[in-house]
Amino acid sequence: MDREVLMLHLRQAFGGTPAERRTVARAAGDLVDAGKLEDDLDVELTADVVLEQLSDAPEGTPAERWNWWMGALEASHGGYRQFRVTAWAEEE
């Protein structure tokens, strides 16, 4: 997973702050490192897959959309709560 590419895609598609996009990209990287999505759904997590999944969310910022997706995965497979985004530091 190229986090820089993901952050660019997130900015173009959903806006949000740089810190928020960086935090979502970090969570996505953690999900890749854990191998959970690949184990559960046999899907390689790429920036394009993240963008596609977040596009299904009703609306919101990158973090809100990410958390919506993680909530759906938690409900269907369990074990995704740890990948939710709860806070990010804003740049000054």
Wavefront OBJ file of the C-alpha trace (Angstrom):
o trace
v 0.000 0.000 0.000
v 1.444 3.329 -1.041
v 0.270 5.713 1.676
v 1.221 8.815 -0.320
v -0.944 7.705 -3.244
v -3.802 6.923 -0.863
v -3.545 10.363 0.758
v -3.672 11.990 -2.691
v -6.744 9.944 -3.660
v -8.448 10.802 -0.381
v -7.794 14.526 -0.863
v -9.126 14.496 -4.410
v -12.219 12.455 -3.615
v -13.238 13.477 -0.101
v -11.206 16.460 1.094
v -10.450 16.485 4.793
v -7.356 17.836 6.463
v -3.834 16.594 5.765
v -3.629 15.171 9.299
v -6.908 13.302 8.865
v -5.847 11.848 5.519
v -2.478 10.822 6.957
v -4.203 9.076 9.879
v -6.552 7.186 7.565
v -3.582 6.156 5.403
v -1.752 4.954 8.517
v -4.792 2.901 9.571
v -4.985 1.423 6.070
v -1.298 0.528 6.272
v -1.882 -1.139 9.633
v -4.725 -3.134 8.096
v -2.422 -4.262 5.281
v 0.294 -5.213 7.758
v -2.208 -7.254 9.777
v -3.321 -9.160 6.669
v -6.860 -9.318 8.051
v -8.740 -8.066 4.996
v -6.822 -10.407 2.727
v -7.507 -13.329 5.089
v -11.227 -12.525 5.454
v -12.120 -11.421 1.931
v -9.156 -12.519 -0.215
v -8.699 -8.878 -1.274
v -5.385 -7.077 -1.528
v -5.814 -3.657 0.040
v -4.697 -0.954 -2.374
v -5.418 2.762 -2.616
v -7.984 1.996 -5.337
v -9.774 -0.554 -3.140
v -9.904 1.927 -0.249
v -11.281 4.649 -2.526
v -13.911 2.299 -3.931
v -15.051 1.188 -0.470
v -15.113 4.708 0.976
v -17.140 5.883 -2.022
v -19.924 3.561 -0.843
v -20.227 5.454 2.460
v -23.277 7.721 2.668
v -21.143 10.875 3.039
v -18.501 12.446 5.230
v -14.843 13.153 5.631
v -12.163 10.551 4.919
v -12.096 9.448 8.576
v -15.896 9.243 8.809
v -16.006 7.171 5.632
v -13.142 4.952 6.810
v -14.903 4.340 10.118
v -18.135 3.541 8.296
v -16.286 0.872 6.300
v -14.511 -0.515 9.367
v -17.891 -0.653 11.139
v -19.364 -2.658 8.277
v -16.400 -5.053 8.347
v -16.668 -5.335 12.133
v -20.348 -6.254 11.828
v -19.770 -8.825 9.095
v -16.455 -10.396 10.137
v -15.352 -9.024 13.508
v -11.896 -7.844 14.452
v -11.874 -4.501 12.634
v -12.618 -2.169 15.541
v -8.892 -1.730 16.181
v -8.475 -0.150 12.735
v -10.976 2.658 13.336
v -9.695 6.229 13.340
v -10.474 7.981 16.603
v -8.268 11.099 16.617
v -5.648 12.961 14.669
v -3.513 15.978 15.453
v -4.207 19.070 13.423
v -1.303 21.006 11.975
v -0.866 24.584 13.018
l 1 2 3 4 5 6 7 8 9 10 11 12 13 14 15 16 17 18 19 20 21 22 23 24 25 26 27 28 29 30 31 32 33 34 35 36 37 38 39 40 41 42 43 44 45 46 47 48 49 50 51 52 53 54 55 56 57 58 59 60 61 62 63 64 65 66 67 68 69 70 71 72 73 74 75 76 77 78 79 80 81 82 83 84 85 86 87 88 89 90 91 92
